[in-house]
Structure formats: structure tokens, C-alpha cells
Amino acid sequence: MKILEVRTYQCKRYYAYRKTMKIVNMSSFPPKCYYCDSKNFGSVDGYERHVVTRHPNLPGYPGPADIKYYRLEKQDMYWEREIKADFEWK
């Protein structure tokens, strides 16, 4: 019974963490391609193979600056999140 309580506590902490980080999709690859209509890659390798062969010289995991520059549609992946700096440039 003790193991079940520990697992439940760990799950609650994990979901609380996801909520605070405002991360919707914790997958390691997006559900569809950022640059075309392809989807259902099945694995990270399949996604990366698609991006490298079909969209050379474009980022497979675009950050906030890439999304703005290439005018891409966000897919709620964790690498798309803007990180707030704890300082200001003057």
C-alpha cells in the first residue's frame, strides 16, 4: 500500500509541475510538421527524417524567434515557450 501512495504523490507533483510551466504537450516531437501538412510520424526518428529530407536548412524544433521569423503555427510544444529573463538589457 505504501508504494501506491508514493506513486500517487509523484503523479500529483508531476501534473502540478506541468500546470505551473503551462506546457500542454510534453511529447518529444510535434504531432504534425511545422512547414507542411504531414503528420503521424510515429517516432522522433520519423519526424527528424522528414524535416531533414523535406525541409533542409529549417529548424525541426523551432523556438519562439523561429516561429515569429518563419510565421509558423505554434503546436504547444515545450521548446516553443518563451523564457523570461531575470534581467534587462540597458
C-alpha positions in Angstrom: 0.0 0.0 0.0 2.9 2.3 0.7 4.2 2.1 -2.9 0.8 3.1 -4.3 0.7 6.2 -2.0 4.2 7.2 -3.3 3.2 6.8 -6.9 0.1 8.9 -6.4 2.1 11.6 -4.8 4.6 11.6 -7.6 1.9 11.8 -10.2 0.2 14.7 -8.5 3.5 16.6 -8.3 4.2 16.0 -11.9 0.9 17.3 -13.1 1.2 20.3 -10.7 4.6 21.0 -12.3 3.1 20.8 -15.8 0.4 23.2 -14.9 2.8 25.8 -13.5 5.0 25.5 -16.6 2.0 25.9 -18.8 3.2 23.1 -21.0 0.4 21.5 -22.9 2.3 18.9 -24.9 5.2 17.0 -23.3 5.8 14.9 -26.3 9.4 14.8 -27.8 8.2 15.6 -31.3 5.3 17.6 -32.7 2.1 15.9 -33.9 2.4 17.5 -37.4 5.1 19.2 -39.4 5.6 22.9 -38.9 6.2 23.5 -42.6 3.7 21.2 -44.5 0.6 19.1 -43.9 2.5 15.9 -43.0 1.5 14.2 -39.7 1.5 10.9 -37.8 5.3 10.3 -37.8 5.2 7.7 -35.1 8.6 8.4 -33.6 11.2 11.1 -33.1 13.3 9.5 -35.8 10.5 9.6 -38.3 9.8 13.3 -37.6 13.5 14.2 -37.8 14.0 12.2 -41.0 11.0 14.1 -42.5 12.3 17.5 -41.5 15.9 16.9 -42.7 14.9 15.4 -46.1 11.9 17.6 -46.9 12.8 20.9 -45.3 16.6 21.2 -45.3 18.2 24.2 -43.5 15.0 24.8 -41.5 14.8 24.1 -37.7 13.0 20.9 -36.8 12.3 22.2 -33.3 11.7 26.0 -33.8 12.0 28.3 -30.8 10.0 31.4 -30.3 12.2 33.5 -32.5 12.0 30.9 -35.4 8.2 30.8 -35.1 8.0 34.5 -35.4 10.5 34.7 -38.2 9.1 31.9 -40.4 5.5 32.7 -39.4 4.8 29.2 -38.2 1.8 28.0 -36.3 2.5 27.1 -32.6 1.8 23.5 -31.6 2.1 23.9 -27.8 5.4 22.1 -27.5 7.8 22.9 -24.7 10.5 24.3 -26.9 8.2 27.0 -28.2 7.8 28.6 -24.8 9.4 32.0 -24.3 11.8 32.0 -21.3 11.6 35.2 -19.3 14.9 36.7 -18.4 15.6 37.7 -14.9 17.4 40.8 -16.0 17.0 43.7 -18.5 19.4 45.0 -21.2 20.1 48.7 -21.0 
